[in-house]
């Protein structure tokens, strides 16, 4: 079975629906549409992307009709870690937006991701691209770019028990649950679990639990003829007072009014476009994105690892040398020279899989400003958070300098790396 599907659709209306297994990525190629997901109702225009999360009740409506690339990812067929990171994808609705308040780095990542989606639709052998898209999606548009901008390090053990907590919530939704119960089940201190859960998910345990319960409550309310008492019991709310309070906080209206508001959303007006009909829309969007450079040195290293894997030449004795400040990892955009580290997380995912050594070289030069070194460390911190210790234990750093005046910068950077990534090997080299 495939873990994905991809179609080009002309949409006027998709009726109220819920997906218990799939996450959808929708790229608007022409026109605009109004999208309802859970408690959110928002318009998306040509060139923008939105996500429909697993278990979200959703509908799509377009007055004049719109053309979209519609990708569905089956979370049951993705690997275990990826299924968790897809838990909060709707946070990333900024993808494709050219809001002037956005930093150039964000616009760059958005455009690269959009180019990947276009290539995915045009390419017949899509299996080669699906993991790349998943990695970019999960890394750039959740772990790296979430609302709280969290970059705290999470090790494998922490990842494992967070997954256990999420599974317990979904499997025992109609039962009374507290953080104390969860902590005792895990054999851990309640305060530690509370802190780490907030760091990992951006929500308190109670906020997360109530969100999952409300998603289920909305589904039961809109798709089943159950009384409010039955819904409250099925979703595990302690009493009607808490159910109504949380529902009002999320939806800004009572359950009865919300049900009435969404009544009649049962029409379907969707056309699947053929390859011949789809190509002009894809080519036009590709042309609009064609000015953006994506061929970074980091991306070439990722492709090299993929080729070595195909040839079955990759092993743990391999050392991959990576120049983090390579000239090809920069881009000129809007008169600004910026870091374009596209491919870094894709490369790190390959390193995680094969546990080969990554010798990360930082060649100090006149462009190695404090600001750029700060950005580099943030990239590394977030990658450690995304991939856990399976990647970090493969890192070996070499800080190289030519000018004696750069010696202090090199020493300071070494201390910062050793403090942030405990146990990594850092070498200073005069070249």
C-alpha positions in Angstrom: 0.0 0.0 0.0 1.2 3.6 -0.7 1.6 6.0 2.1 0.4 8.9 -0.1 -1.8 10.0 -3.0 -1.6 13.1 -5.2 -4.3 14.6 -7.4 -5.0 17.9 -9.2 -8.5 18.9 -8.3 -10.9 21.6 -9.5 -13.0 22.4 -6.4 -16.2 24.2 -5.8 -17.2 22.4 -2.7 -16.0 19.5 -0.5 -18.6 18.7 2.1 -18.1 18.4 5.8 -15.6 15.5 6.3 -13.3 13.9 8.8 -10.1 11.9 8.2 -9.0 9.5 11.0 -5.8 8.5 9.3 -4.6 10.9 6.7 -3.0 14.3 6.8 -3.6 16.5 3.7 -1.3 19.1 2.1 -3.2 21.4 -0.2 -1.5 23.8 -2.6 -3.8 26.4 -4.3 -2.7 26.7 -7.9 -5.5 29.0 -9.1 -8.3 30.9 -7.5 -9.1 30.9 -3.8 -11.1 28.9 -1.3 -12.6 29.1 2.2 -11.4 26.3 4.4 -13.0 25.1 7.7 -10.8 22.9 9.9 -11.8 22.2 13.5 -12.6 25.7 14.9 -10.8 27.7 12.2 -12.4 29.2 9.1 -9.9 30.9 6.7 -9.4 31.9 3.1 -6.4 30.7 1.1 -5.3 32.2 -2.2 -3.3 31.2 -5.2 0.3 30.3 -4.2 -0.6 29.4 -0.6 -0.6 26.0 1.1 -2.8 24.8 3.9 -2.8 21.6 6.0 -5.7 19.4 7.2 -4.7 17.6 10.2 -5.5 14.0 11.2 -8.9 13.9 13.0 -9.9 17.5 11.9 -13.5 18.0 10.8 -13.1 20.0 7.6 -14.8 21.4 4.5 -13.6 23.5 1.5 -15.7 26.0 -0.5 -14.9 28.2 -3.5 -17.4 30.6 -5.0 -15.7 30.8 -8.5 -14.0 27.4 -8.2 -10.3 26.8 -7.5 -7.6 24.4 -8.7 -5.4 22.7 -6.1 -2.8 20.1 -5.7 -4.2 17.7 -3.1 -1.7 15.4 -1.4 -2.9 12.9 1.3 -0.3 11.3 3.6 -1.3 8.1 5.5 0.0 8.5 9.0 -0.4 4.8 9.7 2.0 4.0 7.0 4.6 6.6 7.9 7.2 5.8 10.5 6.3 6.2 14.2 8.3 9.5 14.8 6.8 11.2 11.8 3.2 10.4 12.8 3.9 12.3 16.1 5.4 15.4 14.4 2.3 15.7 12.2 0.2 16.1 15.3 0.1 19.9 15.0 0.6 20.7 11.3 -2.1 23.4 11.0 0.2 25.8 12.8 2.1 26.1 9.6 -0.5 27.9 7.4 2.0 30.6 6.6 3.5 28.5 3.8 3.4 30.4 0.5 2.4 33.7 2.1 4.5 36.7 0.9 3.7 38.7 4.0 6.3 41.5 4.2 6.7 41.0 7.9 8.1 37.5 7.3 11.9 37.2 7.3 13.6 36.3 4.0 14.7 33.0 5.4 11.1 32.0 6.0 10.0 33.1 2.5 13.0 31.1 1.1 12.0 27.9 3.0 8.4 28.3 1.8 9.4 28.7 -1.8 11.6 25.7 -1.7 8.8 23.6 -0.2 6.4 24.8 -2.9 8.9 23.8 -5.6 9.1 20.4 -4.1 5.3 20.1 -4.2 5.2 21.0 -7.9 8.0 18.5 -8.7 6.0 15.9 -6.7 2.9 16.5 -8.9 4.9 16.4 -12.2 7.1 13.4 -11.4 5.8 10.0 -12.3 8.0 8.0 -9.9 6.8 10.0 -6.8 8.3 7.5 -4.3 11.7 9.2 -4.7 10.2 12.5 -3.5 7.7 11.6 -0.8 10.2 11.1 2.0 11.9 14.3 1.0 8.6 16.2 1.2 7.7 14.5 4.5 11.1 15.4 6.0 10.9 19.0 4.8 7.3 19.3 6.0 7.9 17.8 9.4 11.3 19.6 9.9 10.8 23.0 8.4 7.1 23.5 9.0 6.7 22.0 12.5 9.8 21.2 14.4 11.8 24.2 13.1 9.1 26.8 12.5 6.4 26.2 15.1 4.7 29.1 16.9 6.9 28.8 20.0 10.1 28.4 18.0 11.2 25.7 20.4 14.7 24.4 20.0 15.3 22.5 23.3 17.1 19.2 22.9 14.9 16.1 23.2 16.5 12.7 23.5 15.2 9.4 22.3 13.8 8.4 25.8 11.8 11.6 26.0 10.5 11.2 22.5 9.4 7.7 23.4 7.4 8.6 26.5 5.8 11.6 24.7 4.6 9.2 22.1 3.3 6.9 24.9 1.4 9.9 26.4 -0.2 10.7 23.0 -1.2 7.1 22.5 -2.7 6.9 26.0 -4.8 10.0 25.4 -6.2 8.7 22.1 -6.8 5.1 23.4 -8.5 6.2 26.7 -10.3 9.3 25.7 -13.5 8.5 27.5 -11.7 7.8 30.7 -10.7 10.2 33.5 -7.1 11.2 33.0 -4.7 13.4 34.9 -1.0 14.3 34.6 -0.5 12.5 37.9 -2.0 9.3 36.4 0.3 9.6 33.3 3.4 10.3 35.5 2.7 7.3 37.6 2.2 5.1 34.5 5.6 6.3 33.2 7.3 6.0 36.6 8.4 9.7 36.4 8.1 12.8 38.5 4.9 14.8 37.7 6.8 18.2 37.5 9.4 16.8 35.1 6.7 15.3 32.8 4.8 18.6 32.8 7.8 20.7 31.9 9.1 18.3 29.1 5.6 17.8 27.7 5.2 21.6 27.3 8.6 22.0 25.8 7.9 19.2 23.3 4.3 20.0 22.2 3.9 23.7 23.0 0.9 22.9 25.1 0.3 21.8 28.7 -1.0 18.3 29.2 -4.5 19.6 30.0 -4.6 21.8 26.9 -3.5 18.9 24.7 -6.0 16.5 26.3 -8.9 19.0 25.9 -8.0 19.7 22.3 -8.1 16.0 21.5 -11.4 15.7 23.4 -12.9 18.7 21.6 -11.9 17.3 18.1 -13.8 14.1 19.0 -16.7 16.0 20.4 -17.1 18.0 17.2 -17.0 14.9 15.1 -19.7 13.2 17.3 -21.8 16.4 17.3 -21.8 16.9 13.5 -21.8 13.3 12.2 -23.8 11.4 14.8 -27.2 11.8 16.4 -26.0 11.7 20.0 -27.2 13.8 22.9 -24.8 16.2 24.6 -24.8 13.9 27.6 -23.6 11.0 25.5 -21.0 13.1 23.8 -19.7 14.3 27.1 -19.4 10.8 28.4 -17.8 9.5 25.1 -15.1 12.3 25.1 -14.2 12.0 28.8 -15.3 15.4 30.0 -16.0 15.4 33.8 -19.3 17.2 33.5 -21.4 19.4 31.3 -20.1 22.6 32.8 -16.5 21.9 31.7 -17.7 20.6 28.3 -19.6 23.8 27.5 -16.9 26.1 28.8 -14.1 24.4 26.8 -16.4 24.3 23.7 -17.2 28.0 23.9 -13.6 28.9 24.4 -12.6 27.0 21.2 -15.6 27.6 18.9 -17.0 30.8 20.4 -20.5 29.5 20.3 -22.5 26.7 22.0 -22.5 23.1 20.6 -26.1 23.5 19.4 -25.4 26.7 17.5 -22.2 25.2 16.0 -24.1 22.2 14.7 -26.8 24.4 13.2 -24.2 26.6 11.6 -22.6 23.6 9.8 -25.9 22.0 8.8 -26.4 21.4 5.1 -22.6 21.2 4.2 -23.2 17.9 2.3 -22.8 18.9 -1.3 -19.8 17.7 -3.3 -18.6 19.5 -6.4 -15.1 18.2 -7.2 -13.5 17.3 -10.5 -10.3 15.3 -10.8 -8.1 16.8 -13.6 -6.2 14.6 -16.1 -2.5 14.8 -16.5 -3.0 16.8 -19.7 -5.4 19.2 -18.0 -3.2 19.6 -14.9 0.2 20.3 -16.6 -0.5 24.0 -17.5 -1.4 24.9 -13.9 1.7 23.2 -12.6 4.0 24.7 -15.2 2.7 28.2 -14.6 3.3 27.9 -10.8 6.7 26.3 -11.4 7.6 29.3 -13.7 6.7 31.7 -10.9 9.0 29.9 -8.5 11.8 29.2 -11.0 14.0 32.2 -10.0 14.8 30.6 -6.6 18.1 28.8 -6.1 17.7 25.4 -4.4 21.1 23.8 -5.4 22.9 24.2 -2.1 26.1 22.4 -1.2 24.1 20.8 1.7 21.5 19.5 -0.7 24.2 18.0 -2.9 25.6 16.2 0.1 22.1 14.8 0.8 21.8 13.5 -2.8 25.3 11.9 -2.5 24.1 10.0 0.6 21.0 8.8 -1.3 23.1 7.6 -4.2 25.6 5.8 -1.9 22.6 4.1 -0.2 21.2 3.0 -3.5 24.6 1.5 -4.4 24.8 -0.2 -1.0 28.1 1.5 -0.3 27.0 3.4 2.8 28.3 2.1 6.1 29.2 3.4 9.6 32.8 3.9 8.7 31.9 6.6 6.2 32.8 10.2 7.2 30.8 12.9 5.4 32.7 16.3 5.4 30.2 19.2 5.4 31.3 22.8 5.0 28.5 24.6 6.8 29.6 28.0 5.6 30.1 27.0 2.0 29.5 29.8 -0.5 26.7 27.8 -2.2 24.8 27.8 1.1 24.0 31.5 0.7 21.5 33.2 -1.5 21.1 36.8 -2.7 17.4 37.8 -2.2 15.9 41.3 -2.2 19.3 42.8 -2.0 20.1 40.8 1.1 22.7 38.0 1.5 21.2 35.3 3.6 21.8 31.7 4.7 20.1 29.1 2.6 20.6 25.9 4.5 18.2 23.9 2.4 19.1 20.3 2.5 20.6 20.2 6.0 17.7 18.4 7.6 17.3 16.1 4.6 21.0 15.2 4.9 20.7 14.7 8.7 17.8 12.3 8.2 20.1 10.1 6.1 22.8 10.4 8.7 20.3 9.4 11.3 19.3 6.3 9.3 22.8 5.1 8.7 24.7 6.4 11.7 27.7 7.5 9.6 29.9 10.3 11.0 29.2 13.9 10.0 32.3 16.1 10.2 30.8 19.6 10.4 33.3 22.1 9.3 33.0 25.8 10.1 35.6 27.8 8.1 35.8 31.2 9.7 36.2 34.1 7.3 35.3 37.8 6.9 31.6 36.7 6.5 31.6 34.7 9.8 29.8 37.5 11.7 28.4 36.9 15.2 24.9 37.1 13.7 25.6 34.3 11.1 27.2 32.1 13.7 24.2 32.6 15.9 21.9 31.5 13.1 24.2 28.5 12.5 23.9 27.4 16.1 20.1 27.8 16.0 20.0 25.5 13.0 22.1 22.9 14.8 20.0 23.2 18.0 16.8 22.7 16.1 18.2 19.7 14.2 19.2 18.1 17.4 15.7 18.6 18.7 14.1 17.2 15.5 16.3 14.2 15.1 17.3 13.5 18.8 20.6 11.9 19.9 20.7 9.5 16.9 22.0 12.4 14.9 23.9 14.4 17.5 26.1 11.4 18.5 27.3 11.3 14.8 28.5 14.9 14.9 32.2 15.9 14.9 33.1 19.6 14.6 36.1 21.2 13.0 36.5 25.0 13.4 39.1 26.3 11.0 40.7 29.8 10.9 43.5 31.5 8.9 43.8 34.8 10.7 45.2 35.0 14.2 42.5 37.5 15.1 39.9 34.8 14.5 41.4 32.6 17.3 39.2 34.1 20.0 36.1 33.6 17.9 37.1 30.0 17.3 37.6 29.4 21.0 34.3 31.1 22.0 32.5 29.0 19.3 34.0 25.8 20.6 32.8 26.5 24.1 29.3 27.4 22.9 29.1 24.1 20.9 30.4 22.0 23.7 27.9 23.6 26.1 25.0 23.2 23.8 25.8 19.7 22.6 27.3 17.8 25.5 29.7 15.1 24.5 30.4 16.2 20.9 34.0 16.3 19.6 35.2 19.9 18.7 38.6 20.5 17.1 40.1 23.9 16.3 42.4 23.9 13.3 44.7 26.6 11.9 44.5 26.2 8.1 
